[in-house]
């Protein structure tokens, strides 16, 4: 099963994560807790049918980000590159 995340620029994703970290422990805990709570919901839905999930950039990066959490659960997560014209 493959999940795809849509983001254009890795540097922008990391910058968003770093900005989130600068907001303090409360902000980081909020993001981490949401990721932890949503992970089983995302996995259940993805195992049942094709899905598209949209989340804010701060939820993607970092050690407790959805990208890493999904990879730890055995999912292949690859970027979808957008061609803007």
C-alpha positions in Angstrom: 0.0 0.0 0.0 1.3 3.4 -0.9 0.4 6.7 0.7 1.4 9.9 -0.9 2.0 13.2 0.8 1.7 16.4 -1.2 4.4 19.0 -0.6 6.5 21.0 -3.0 9.6 21.9 -1.1 11.4 20.0 1.6 13.0 23.2 2.9 9.6 24.8 3.4 8.4 21.7 5.3 11.4 21.8 7.6 11.0 25.6 8.1 7.4 25.0 9.1 8.5 22.4 11.6 11.2 24.7 13.0 8.7 27.5 13.3 6.4 25.2 15.2 9.2 24.2 17.6 9.9 27.9 18.3 6.3 28.4 19.5 7.2 26.3 22.6 6.5 23.0 24.2 2.7 23.5 24.3 2.5 23.9 20.5 4.8 21.0 19.9 2.8 18.8 22.3 -0.4 19.8 20.5 0.9 18.8 17.1 2.4 15.5 18.5 -0.8 14.6 20.3 -2.9 15.2 17.2 -0.5 13.1 15.1 -0.7 10.3 17.7 -4.5 10.4 17.8 -5.0 10.6 14.0 -2.5 7.9 13.1 -4.8 4.9 13.8 -7.7 6.7 12.0 -5.5 7.3 8.9 -4.2 3.7 8.9 -7.7 2.2 9.2 -9.1 4.4 6.4 -6.0 3.7 4.2 -6.3 0.0 4.7 -10.0 0.0 3.7 -9.9 2.1 0.5 -7.9 4.7 -1.4 -7.7 7.9 0.5 -6.4 11.4 0.4 -5.4 13.1 3.6 -4.6 16.8 3.9 -2.8 18.1 6.9 -0.8 21.2 7.8 2.9 21.1 7.1 3.8 21.1 10.8 2.2 17.6 11.1 4.5 16.1 8.5 8.1 16.6 9.7 10.0 15.7 12.8 10.5 12.6 14.8 6.8 12.4 15.7 5.5 13.7 12.4 3.0 11.7 10.3 5.6 10.9 7.6 7.9 9.1 10.1 5.0 7.5 12.0 3.5 6.1 8.9 6.8 4.7 7.7 7.4 3.0 11.1 4.0 1.3 10.5 5.2 -0.1 7.2 3.7 2.4 4.8 5.6 3.8 1.8 5.3 7.5 1.8 6.4 9.4 -1.3 6.1 13.0 -2.4 3.8 14.0 -5.1 5.5 16.7 -7.1 3.2 19.4 -8.5 3.9 21.2 -11.8 2.6 24.7 -11.5 2.0 26.5 -14.8 
